[in-house]
Structure formats: structure tokens, C-alpha cells
Amino acid sequence: MKSIPHLLTLLDPSGKPFYVYHRKIPKDLQEAVGRDDLKISLGYSLEEAKVRISHLSQQHNSLFNLLRDPKKVGFEEARALLIAHHVQFDDGLHSDSSNKNKEKK
């Protein structure tokens, strides 16, 4: 299968694969965002994950461009959106303390 940029496949506790959008934040923006990567749960459907990855990638490219110029209108909103995306994923993963995901290769 052809590699899909930003797609990470993990296993849930039952061993069923689920998909995650994983993207590194460009080094020049990491300080503004307060982290070095983003992870967003995409669910269990590979086809749906592919569609969502395309939209998320375009959205994040736009947000990264806004963040490169703090004087632009939308800087704070862009920063907040990026942080909120990741927080939703983190909250979902950590809500089940027995969730021991393993990267599927």
C-alpha cells in the first residue's frame, strides 16, 4: 500500500487498528504553538481517514501561514485552533488509562 502522509495507524486495546493524523509542527512555529506535533484521531475507517487527512493538511497549511506573521489578523485564532485539535486527541487517548496503543508497521 502507498504511504499516506501524516497517517499513523495504532491499535486499540482489542487489537483493532484505528487511524490518527500525525503532523510535525514546523520548527519555526513550535514556540508559538507550544508543542512540536499534532495528533488527531480519525477513527476506524481508512477511507474516511484519507478524506479527513486531506482536509486537515490543507487547513493546517493555512494556519501555519497565518502563524508565520503575528501581525496578521487571525494569528491568535490559528494558534488556538492548532492547540485545540491536539487537546481533543490527547483527552480522548488519556480518558482510558488502560489504552496501550502500539504503532502498527
Protein Blocks (a to p, Z undefined) as FASTA:
>chain_A
ZZdehiacdddfkopacddddddddfklmmmnopabdcddebjbfklmmmmmmmmmmmmm
mmmmmmmmmkbghklmmmmmmmmmmmmmmmmmmmpmklccdddZZ
